[in-house]
Amino acid sequence: MSVTTRFAPSPTGFLHIGGVRTALFSWLFARGRDGRYVLRIEDTDRERSTDEAVQAILDGLSWLGLDADEAPVYQSARSERYREVIDHLLAEGLAYRCYASKEELDAMREAQRARKEKPRYDGRWRPMPGKELPEPPAGVDPVIRFANPLEGEVVVSDEIKGVTRFDNAEFDDLIIARADGSPTYNLCVVVDDMDMGITHVIRGNDHVANTPRQVNILKALGVEPPVYAHVPMILGPDGVKLSKRHGAVSVTEYRAMGFLPDGLLNYLVRLGWSHGDQEVFSREEMIQHFNLEHISSSPARFDMEKAWWVNHQYLKQAPHDILVPELVWHLQRLGIDAESDARLPAIVDAQRERCRSMAEMAEKSVFFFSAPQEYAEKDAKKHFKEPAPEVLQALRGRLAEADWQAEALHAVVHEVAGANELGLGKVAQPLRVALSGAAVTPPIDQTLALMTREDVLARIDAAIVWLSANADAAASS
């Protein structure tokens, strides 16, 4: 059987972590079996769906590299097809018009509750042998209800939950078209899955209750239902439903925080799925090893520190063609246009071991592009005291004539330290503060080599001027 999976978000809010994991599982399952993966935008709720939300979904999936095999399908463009299926169900006696008013339905449910019964539609407009229906009330637009089987059971063989049985007597007749003619969610999903040839539906556990209803509609249409796999929800570290304070935010916010696409996906694939004890996977390894059998039936717990750890593993080894564009994007957010700067790959290499996120890398690399506007108070107080003025003067003189290569620059720093009978820190640290505004940078020879001679000398001069103006404060510290 050729595999086809789908990701079907509703554009009524942001694309969150749970949705991304569902998309990832669907994408991996199809990719690992030479199948199709399709994207469906379930935007029939026009009041709550927004163009901004649609674009956020598309942008998020594009950034993550979860590419679909064809253009997105929009439910809002398929109204005629849904109407065609509804008309077929009506013609075959598998659906019927219901004229019950809201007031009638409210009174019916209230009476059921009073009798300690489960509130449900009582089938009053359902055609039955020997049953005489009243005349449709004038001026009332009916809803369309699916005639759910009255007997038997629905057996769902879930790839994660196992075999689940549902008694048809528990279900009332579902509305599949509203009074204004618009189709409802469960009808649209069934028609789309049928028309798109979906073989495997991988979705969140919150859809379990919809599955038997959808199976019954598919069978009424003469279609074999797809294979279902309902993925348990993601919980916060405290065991409660994931919320914004845990990390249930838009995927675009994860990019802003500095996650790499594959770092985030690698963390998410391990939320509820395992391949032995392996923690870090390349995208190719995820595709190769992912299966439904090893998805846990228990909820997973989101751990932000673990997510950062995984991201750092990627950051340390990812190629320049992945890291450089992300660094450019983060620098742009800081007001720095560095897209054409030839130093970017070298800056990435200088910083990747030290930073667990691309946002952190960008923040710690700003000084390569812009002179510090001020010095970190703690670092200036510690490293700009005697003999810093003399050290910086000596460094300036030597650096003005040095060969501008990391090895030669390394030698200059050591020579100045030796000539002044100082430890290396007494020389390198004041220089770091002068160049970057803080005492932490990549190794000093790398830092110098990544800057121009002119920038280095200008920043040393500015530090010497600052030291002269603040000599009394430095002496008292």
C-alpha positions as CSV (number, residue, x, y, z in Angstrom):
1,M,0.0,0.0,0.0
2,S,1.3,3.4,-0.9
3,V,1.4,5.6,2.2
4,T,-0.2,9.1,2.2
5,T,-0.3,11.1,5.4
6,R,-1.5,14.6,6.1
7,F,-1.2,17.5,8.5
8,A,-4.4,19.4,8.9
9,P,-4.1,22.5,11.1
10,S,-6.9,25.0,11.7
11,P,-5.8,28.6,11.2
12,T,-7.5,29.9,14.3
13,G,-4.3,30.5,16.3
14,F,-0.5,29.9,16.2
15,L,1.3,26.8,15.1
16,H,2.3,25.4,18.5
17,I,4.6,22.6,19.6
18,G,1.9,19.9,19.7
19,G,0.9,20.7,16.1
20,V,4.5,20.7,15.0
21,R,5.1,17.3,16.5
22,T,2.0,15.9,14.7
23,A,3.3,17.4,11.4
24,L,6.7,15.9,12.1
25,F,5.4,12.4,12.8
26,S,3.2,12.5,9.7
27,W,6.1,13.8,7.6
28,L,8.6,11.3,8.8
29,F,6.2,8.3,8.4
30,A,5.6,9.3,4.8
31,R,9.2,10.1,4.0
32,G,10.5,6.9,5.4
33,R,8.1,4.8,3.2
34,D,8.5,6.8,-0.1
35,G,5.0,8.0,0.5
36,R,3.1,11.3,0.1
37,Y,2.8,14.0,2.8
38,V,0.1,16.6,2.2
39,L,-0.9,19.8,4.0
40,R,-4.5,20.7,4.5
41,I,-5.7,24.0,5.9
42,E,-9.0,23.4,7.7
43,D,-10.4,26.9,7.4
44,T,-14.1,26.3,7.2
45,D,-14.6,28.3,10.4
46,R,-14.3,31.6,8.6
47,E,-15.1,33.7,11.7
48,R,-12.1,32.4,13.6
49,S,-9.7,31.6,10.7
50,T,-7.4,34.4,9.7
51,D,-5.0,35.0,6.8
52,E,-2.3,35.9,9.3
53,A,-2.7,32.5,11.0
54,V,-2.5,30.7,7.7
55,Q,0.7,32.5,6.8
56,A,2.2,31.8,10.2
57,I,1.5,28.1,9.7
58,L,3.1,28.2,6.2
59,D,6.1,30.2,7.4
60,G,6.6,27.9,10.4
61,L,6.5,24.7,8.4
62,S,8.8,26.2,5.8
63,W,11.4,27.2,8.4
64,L,11.3,23.7,9.8
65,G,11.7,22.1,6.4
66,L,8.5,20.0,6.7
67,D,7.8,20.4,3.0
68,A,4.6,19.0,1.6
69,D,4.5,17.1,-1.7
70,E,1.9,19.4,-3.3
71,A,0.3,22.7,-2.8
72,P,-1.8,23.1,0.3
73,V,-5.5,22.1,0.1
74,Y,-7.9,24.7,1.6
75,Q,-11.2,23.4,2.8
76,S,-12.7,26.8,2.1
77,A,-12.2,26.2,-1.6
78,R,-14.0,22.8,-1.5
79,S,-17.6,23.8,-0.7
80,E,-19.1,22.4,-3.8
81,R,-17.5,19.0,-3.2
82,Y,-18.9,18.9,0.3
83,R,-22.3,19.8,-1.0
84,E,-22.1,17.0,-3.5
85,V,-21.3,14.4,-0.8
86,I,-24.1,15.7,1.4
87,D,-26.6,15.5,-1.5
88,H,-25.4,11.9,-2.1
89,L,-26.0,11.0,1.5
90,L,-29.4,12.5,1.4
91,A,-30.3,10.7,-1.8
92,E,-29.2,7.4,-0.4
93,G,-31.1,7.8,2.9
94,L,-27.9,8.1,4.9
95,A,-28.6,11.6,6.0
96,Y,-31.7,13.6,6.6
97,R,-33.0,17.1,7.2
98,C,-33.7,18.1,10.8
99,Y,-36.0,21.1,11.5
100,A,-35.7,21.1,15.3
101,S,-35.3,24.6,16.6
102,K,-32.7,25.6,19.2
103,E,-35.4,26.0,21.7
104,E,-36.7,22.5,21.1
105,L,-33.3,21.0,21.4
106,D,-32.6,22.9,24.6
107,A,-35.9,21.6,26.1
108,M,-35.2,18.1,24.9
109,R,-31.8,18.1,26.6
110,E,-33.1,19.6,29.8
111,A,-35.7,16.9,30.0
112,Q,-33.1,14.2,29.4
113,R,-30.9,15.6,32.2
114,A,-33.9,15.7,34.5
115,R,-34.3,11.9,33.8
116,K,-30.6,11.4,34.5
117,E,-30.0,10.6,30.9
118,K,-27.1,11.6,28.7
119,P,-28.1,14.7,26.7
120,R,-28.3,13.9,23.0
121,Y,-30.4,14.4,19.9
122,D,-33.4,12.0,20.1
123,G,-33.8,11.5,16.3
124,R,-37.2,13.1,16.1
125,W,-36.7,14.1,12.4
126,R,-35.0,10.8,11.5
127,P,-37.0,8.8,8.9
128,M,-37.8,5.3,10.1
129,P,-40.0,2.6,8.8
130,G,-43.6,3.2,10.0
131,K,-42.7,6.6,11.4
132,E,-44.7,9.5,10.3
133,L,-42.8,12.8,10.3
134,P,-44.6,16.2,10.7
135,E,-44.7,18.7,7.9
136,P,-41.5,20.8,7.8
137,P,-42.2,24.2,9.5
138,A,-42.5,27.1,7.1
139,G,-39.5,29.4,6.9
140,V,-37.1,27.1,8.8
141,D,-33.8,26.2,7.2
142,P,-33.0,22.7,8.3
143,V,-29.6,21.3,9.4
144,I,-28.5,18.0,7.8
145,R,-27.8,15.1,10.1
146,F,-25.9,11.9,9.3
147,A,-28.0,8.8,10.1
148,N,-25.6,7.0,12.4
149,P,-26.1,3.2,12.6
150,L,-28.4,2.4,15.4
151,E,-26.9,-1.0,16.2
152,G,-23.5,-2.7,16.2
153,E,-20.1,-1.2,17.1
154,V,-17.2,0.7,15.6
155,V,-13.9,-1.1,16.0
156,V,-10.9,1.1,15.6
157,S,-7.5,-0.6,15.5
158,D,-5.3,2.3,16.7
159,E,-1.6,2.0,16.0
160,I,-0.8,3.6,19.4
161,K,-3.8,2.9,21.6
162,G,-4.6,-0.6,20.3
163,V,-8.1,-1.9,19.5
164,T,-10.9,0.3,20.8
165,R,-14.6,-0.5,20.5
166,F,-17.4,2.0,20.4
167,D,-21.1,1.1,20.7
168,N,-23.1,2.9,18.0
169,A,-26.0,3.3,20.5
170,E,-23.8,5.8,22.3
171,F,-23.8,8.2,19.3
172,D,-26.6,10.5,18.2
173,D,-27.0,11.7,14.6
174,L,-24.2,14.2,13.9
175,I,-24.9,17.5,12.1
176,I,-22.9,17.4,8.9
177,A,-24.3,20.7,7.4
178,R,-25.5,23.8,9.3
179,A,-28.8,25.6,8.5
180,D,-26.9,28.0,6.3
181,G,-25.6,25.0,4.2
182,S,-22.0,25.2,5.4
183,P,-20.5,21.7,6.1
184,T,-19.2,20.8,9.6
185,Y,-15.8,19.6,10.7
186,N,-16.4,15.9,10.7
187,L,-18.0,15.8,7.3
188,C,-15.1,17.9,5.7
189,V,-12.4,15.8,7.3
190,V,-14.0,12.6,6.0
191,V,-14.4,13.9,2.4
192,D,-10.9,15.3,2.4
193,D,-9.3,12.1,3.7
194,M,-11.3,10.2,1.1
195,D,-10.5,12.4,-1.8
196,M,-6.8,12.9,-0.9
197,G,-6.3,9.1,-0.5
198,I,-5.1,9.4,3.1
199,T,-3.9,6.0,4.3
200,H,-2.7,6.9,7.7
201,V,-4.1,9.6,10.0
202,I,-1.6,10.6,12.7
203,R,-3.1,13.2,15.0
204,G,-3.5,14.2,18.6
205,N,-5.3,12.2,21.2
206,D,-7.9,15.0,21.4
207,H,-9.4,13.6,18.2
208,V,-10.2,10.2,19.5
209,A,-13.8,11.0,20.1
210,N,-14.2,12.1,16.5
211,T,-12.8,8.8,15.0
212,P,-15.8,6.5,15.3
213,R,-18.1,9.1,13.9
214,Q,-15.8,9.6,10.9
215,V,-15.4,5.9,10.4
216,N,-19.2,5.5,10.2
217,I,-19.4,8.3,7.6
218,L,-16.6,6.8,5.5
219,K,-18.2,3.4,5.6
220,A,-21.5,4.9,4.6
221,L,-19.7,6.3,1.6
222,G,-18.3,2.9,0.8
223,V,-14.7,3.8,1.7
224,E,-12.3,1.8,3.8
225,P,-11.2,4.0,6.7
226,P,-7.5,4.9,7.0
227,V,-5.2,3.6,9.7
228,Y,-5.4,5.8,12.8
229,A,-2.6,6.7,15.2
230,H,-3.6,9.0,18.0
231,V,-0.6,10.6,19.7
232,P,-0.8,11.3,23.4
233,M,-0.6,14.9,24.4
234,I,2.4,16.8,25.6
235,L,2.4,17.7,29.3
236,G,4.5,20.4,31.1
237,P,7.3,19.2,33.4
238,D,4.8,19.4,36.3
239,G,2.5,16.9,34.6
240,V,-0.3,19.3,33.7
241,K,-1.4,20.3,30.2
242,L,1.3,22.2,28.3
243,S,0.8,25.9,28.6
244,K,2.6,29.1,27.5
245,R,4.7,29.1,30.6
246,H,6.0,25.6,29.7
247,G,6.7,26.3,26.1
248,A,3.3,26.1,24.3
249,V,4.1,29.1,22.1
250,S,4.2,29.7,18.4
251,V,6.9,27.9,16.5
252,T,8.1,31.3,15.3
253,E,8.9,32.1,18.9
254,Y,11.2,29.1,19.1
255,R,13.1,30.5,16.1
256,A,13.3,33.9,17.9
257,M,14.6,32.1,21.0
258,G,17.4,30.7,18.9
259,F,16.4,27.1,18.1
260,L,17.6,25.5,14.9
261,P,15.0,23.7,12.8
262,D,16.6,20.3,13.2
263,G,17.4,20.9,16.8
264,L,13.8,21.6,17.6
265,L,12.5,18.7,15.5
266,N,15.1,16.3,17.1
267,Y,13.8,17.2,20.5
268,L,10.2,16.9,19.4
269,V,10.7,13.5,17.8
270,R,11.9,12.1,21.1
271,L,8.8,13.4,22.9
272,G,6.9,10.2,22.9
273,W,9.0,8.2,20.4
274,S,12.3,6.4,20.9
275,H,14.8,4.4,19.0
276,G,16.8,2.6,21.6
277,D,18.7,5.0,23.8
278,Q,19.7,7.4,20.9
279,E,19.1,11.0,21.7
280,V,20.5,13.0,18.8
281,F,19.4,12.2,15.3
282,S,20.2,13.6,11.9
283,R,17.1,14.3,9.8
284,E,18.1,11.3,7.6
285,E,18.2,9.1,10.7
286,M,14.8,10.3,11.9
287,I,13.4,9.4,8.5
288,Q,15.1,6.0,8.5
289,H,14.1,4.9,12.0
290,F,10.7,6.5,12.7
291,N,7.8,4.2,13.1
292,L,4.4,4.1,14.8
293,E,5.2,1.0,16.9
294,H,7.6,2.9,19.1
295,I,5.4,5.8,19.9
296,S,4.5,5.7,23.6
297,S,0.9,5.5,24.6
298,S,1.6,7.7,27.6
299,P,1.8,11.5,27.6
300,A,5.3,13.0,27.1
301,R,6.7,15.7,29.3
302,F,8.2,18.9,27.9
303,D,11.6,19.8,29.3
304,M,13.0,23.1,28.1
305,E,16.5,22.4,29.4
306,K,16.6,19.1,27.5
307,A,15.4,21.0,24.4
308,W,18.3,23.5,24.8
309,W,20.7,20.6,25.2
310,V,19.6,18.9,22.0
311,N,19.7,22.3,20.2
312,H,23.3,22.8,21.3
313,Q,24.3,19.4,19.9
314,Y,23.1,20.5,16.5
315,L,24.6,23.9,16.8
316,K,28.0,22.4,17.5
317,Q,28.1,20.3,14.3
318,A,25.6,21.8,11.8
319,P,27.2,23.0,8.5
320,H,27.6,26.7,7.7
321,D,24.8,26.6,5.1
322,I,22.4,26.0,7.9
323,L,23.9,28.2,10.6
324,V,25.0,31.3,8.6
325,P,21.4,32.2,7.4
326,E,20.1,31.7,10.9
327,L,22.9,34.0,12.3
328,V,22.0,36.6,9.7
329,W,18.4,36.4,10.6
330,H,19.1,36.9,14.3
331,L,21.6,39.7,13.7
332,Q,18.9,41.5,11.6
333,R,16.6,41.4,14.6
334,L,19.4,43.2,16.5
335,G,19.6,45.9,13.8
336,I,22.7,44.5,12.1
337,D,22.7,43.8,8.3
338,A,25.5,41.2,7.9
339,E,24.2,39.1,5.0
340,S,27.2,39.8,2.7
341,D,29.8,39.7,5.5
342,A,32.5,37.1,4.5
343,R,33.4,36.6,8.1
344,L,30.2,34.8,9.1
345,P,31.3,31.2,8.7
346,A,34.4,32.0,10.8
347,I,32.3,33.8,13.4
348,V,30.0,30.7,13.6
349,D,33.0,28.5,14.2
350,A,34.4,30.8,16.9
351,Q,31.1,30.9,18.7
352,R,29.4,27.5,18.2
353,E,30.9,25.7,21.2
354,R,30.1,28.6,23.5
355,C,26.4,29.2,22.6
356,R,23.5,26.9,22.9
357,S,21.2,29.0,20.7
358,M,21.5,31.2,17.6
359,A,20.0,34.1,19.5
360,E,22.8,33.8,22.0
361,M,25.4,33.6,19.2
362,A,24.0,36.7,17.6
363,E,24.1,38.7,20.8
364,K,27.6,37.6,21.6
365,S,28.7,38.5,18.1
366,V,27.4,42.0,17.8
367,F,30.8,43.5,18.8
368,F,32.3,42.1,15.6
369,F,30.1,44.4,13.6
370,S,29.6,47.4,16.0
371,A,31.9,49.0,18.5
372,P,30.7,48.7,22.1
373,Q,28.7,51.8,23.3
374,E,29.6,51.1,26.9
375,Y,31.6,48.6,28.9
376,A,30.0,46.1,31.3
377,E,30.4,47.7,34.7
378,K,31.5,44.6,36.5
379,D,34.1,43.7,33.8
380,A,35.5,47.3,33.5
381,K,35.9,47.5,37.2
382,K,37.7,44.2,37.3
383,H,39.9,44.4,34.2
384,F,40.4,48.1,33.5
385,K,42.4,48.8,36.6
386,E,46.2,49.1,36.7
387,P,48.2,48.0,34.7
388,A,45.5,48.0,32.0
389,P,46.3,51.5,30.6
390,E,50.0,50.6,30.0
391,V,49.0,47.1,28.7
392,L,46.6,48.5,26.2
393,Q,49.2,51.1,25.0
394,A,51.8,48.3,24.6
395,L,49.3,46.1,22.7
396,R,48.3,49.0,20.4
397,G,51.9,49.6,19.4
398,R,52.6,45.9,18.6
399,L,49.2,45.3,16.9
400,A,49.7,48.4,14.6
401,E,52.6,46.5,12.9
402,A,51.7,42.8,13.4
403,D,51.0,40.3,10.7
404,W,47.2,40.0,10.8
405,Q,46.9,36.3,11.2
406,A,45.7,34.4,14.3
407,E,49.0,32.8,15.0
408,A,50.9,36.1,14.9
409,L,48.3,37.9,16.9
410,H,48.5,35.2,19.5
411,A,52.2,35.7,19.7
412,V,51.8,39.5,20.2
413,V,49.5,39.0,23.3
414,H,52.0,36.5,24.8
415,E,55.0,38.8,24.1
416,V,53.3,41.8,25.7
417,A,52.5,39.6,28.8
418,G,56.1,38.4,29.0
419,A,57.6,41.9,28.5
420,N,55.5,43.3,31.4
421,E,55.9,40.2,33.6
422,L,52.2,39.6,33.7
423,G,50.0,36.6,33.5
424,L,48.2,36.2,30.2
425,G,44.8,37.1,31.8
426,K,46.2,40.6,32.8
427,V,46.7,41.3,29.1
428,A,44.0,39.4,27.3
429,Q,41.1,40.4,29.6
430,P,41.6,44.2,29.3
431,L,41.9,43.7,25.5
432,R,38.6,41.7,25.4
433,V,36.8,44.4,27.3
434,A,38.2,47.1,25.0
435,L,37.1,45.2,21.9
436,S,33.7,43.8,22.9
437,G,32.6,45.7,26.0
438,A,32.7,42.5,28.1
439,A,35.2,40.0,29.4
440,V,34.0,37.0,27.5
441,T,34.8,36.4,23.8
442,P,36.1,33.6,21.7
443,P,39.9,33.0,22.1
444,I,41.7,36.3,21.9
445,D,43.7,35.4,18.7
446,Q,40.4,34.4,16.9
447,T,38.7,37.5,18.1
448,L,41.5,39.8,16.8
449,A,41.7,37.9,13.5
450,L,38.0,38.3,12.9
451,M,38.3,42.1,13.2
452,T,40.2,44.5,11.0
453,R,43.3,46.2,12.3
454,E,41.6,49.5,12.0
455,D,38.7,48.5,14.2
456,V,41.0,46.9,16.8
457,L,43.2,50.0,17.1
458,A,40.2,52.3,17.2
459,R,38.6,50.4,20.0
460,I,41.9,50.3,22.0
461,D,42.1,54.0,21.5
462,A,38.6,54.5,22.8
463,A,39.3,52.3,25.8
464,I,42.5,54.3,26.6
465,V,40.5,57.5,26.4
466,W,37.8,56.0,28.7
467,L,40.5,54.9,31.1
468,S,42.0,58.3,31.2
469,A,38.6,60.0,31.8
470,N,37.8,57.4,34.5
471,A,41.3,57.1,36.1
472,D,40.1,58.2,39.6
473,A,37.3,55.6,39.6
474,A,39.6,52.9,38.3
475,A,42.2,53.7,40.9
476,S,39.7,53.6,43.8
477,S,38.4,50.2,42.7
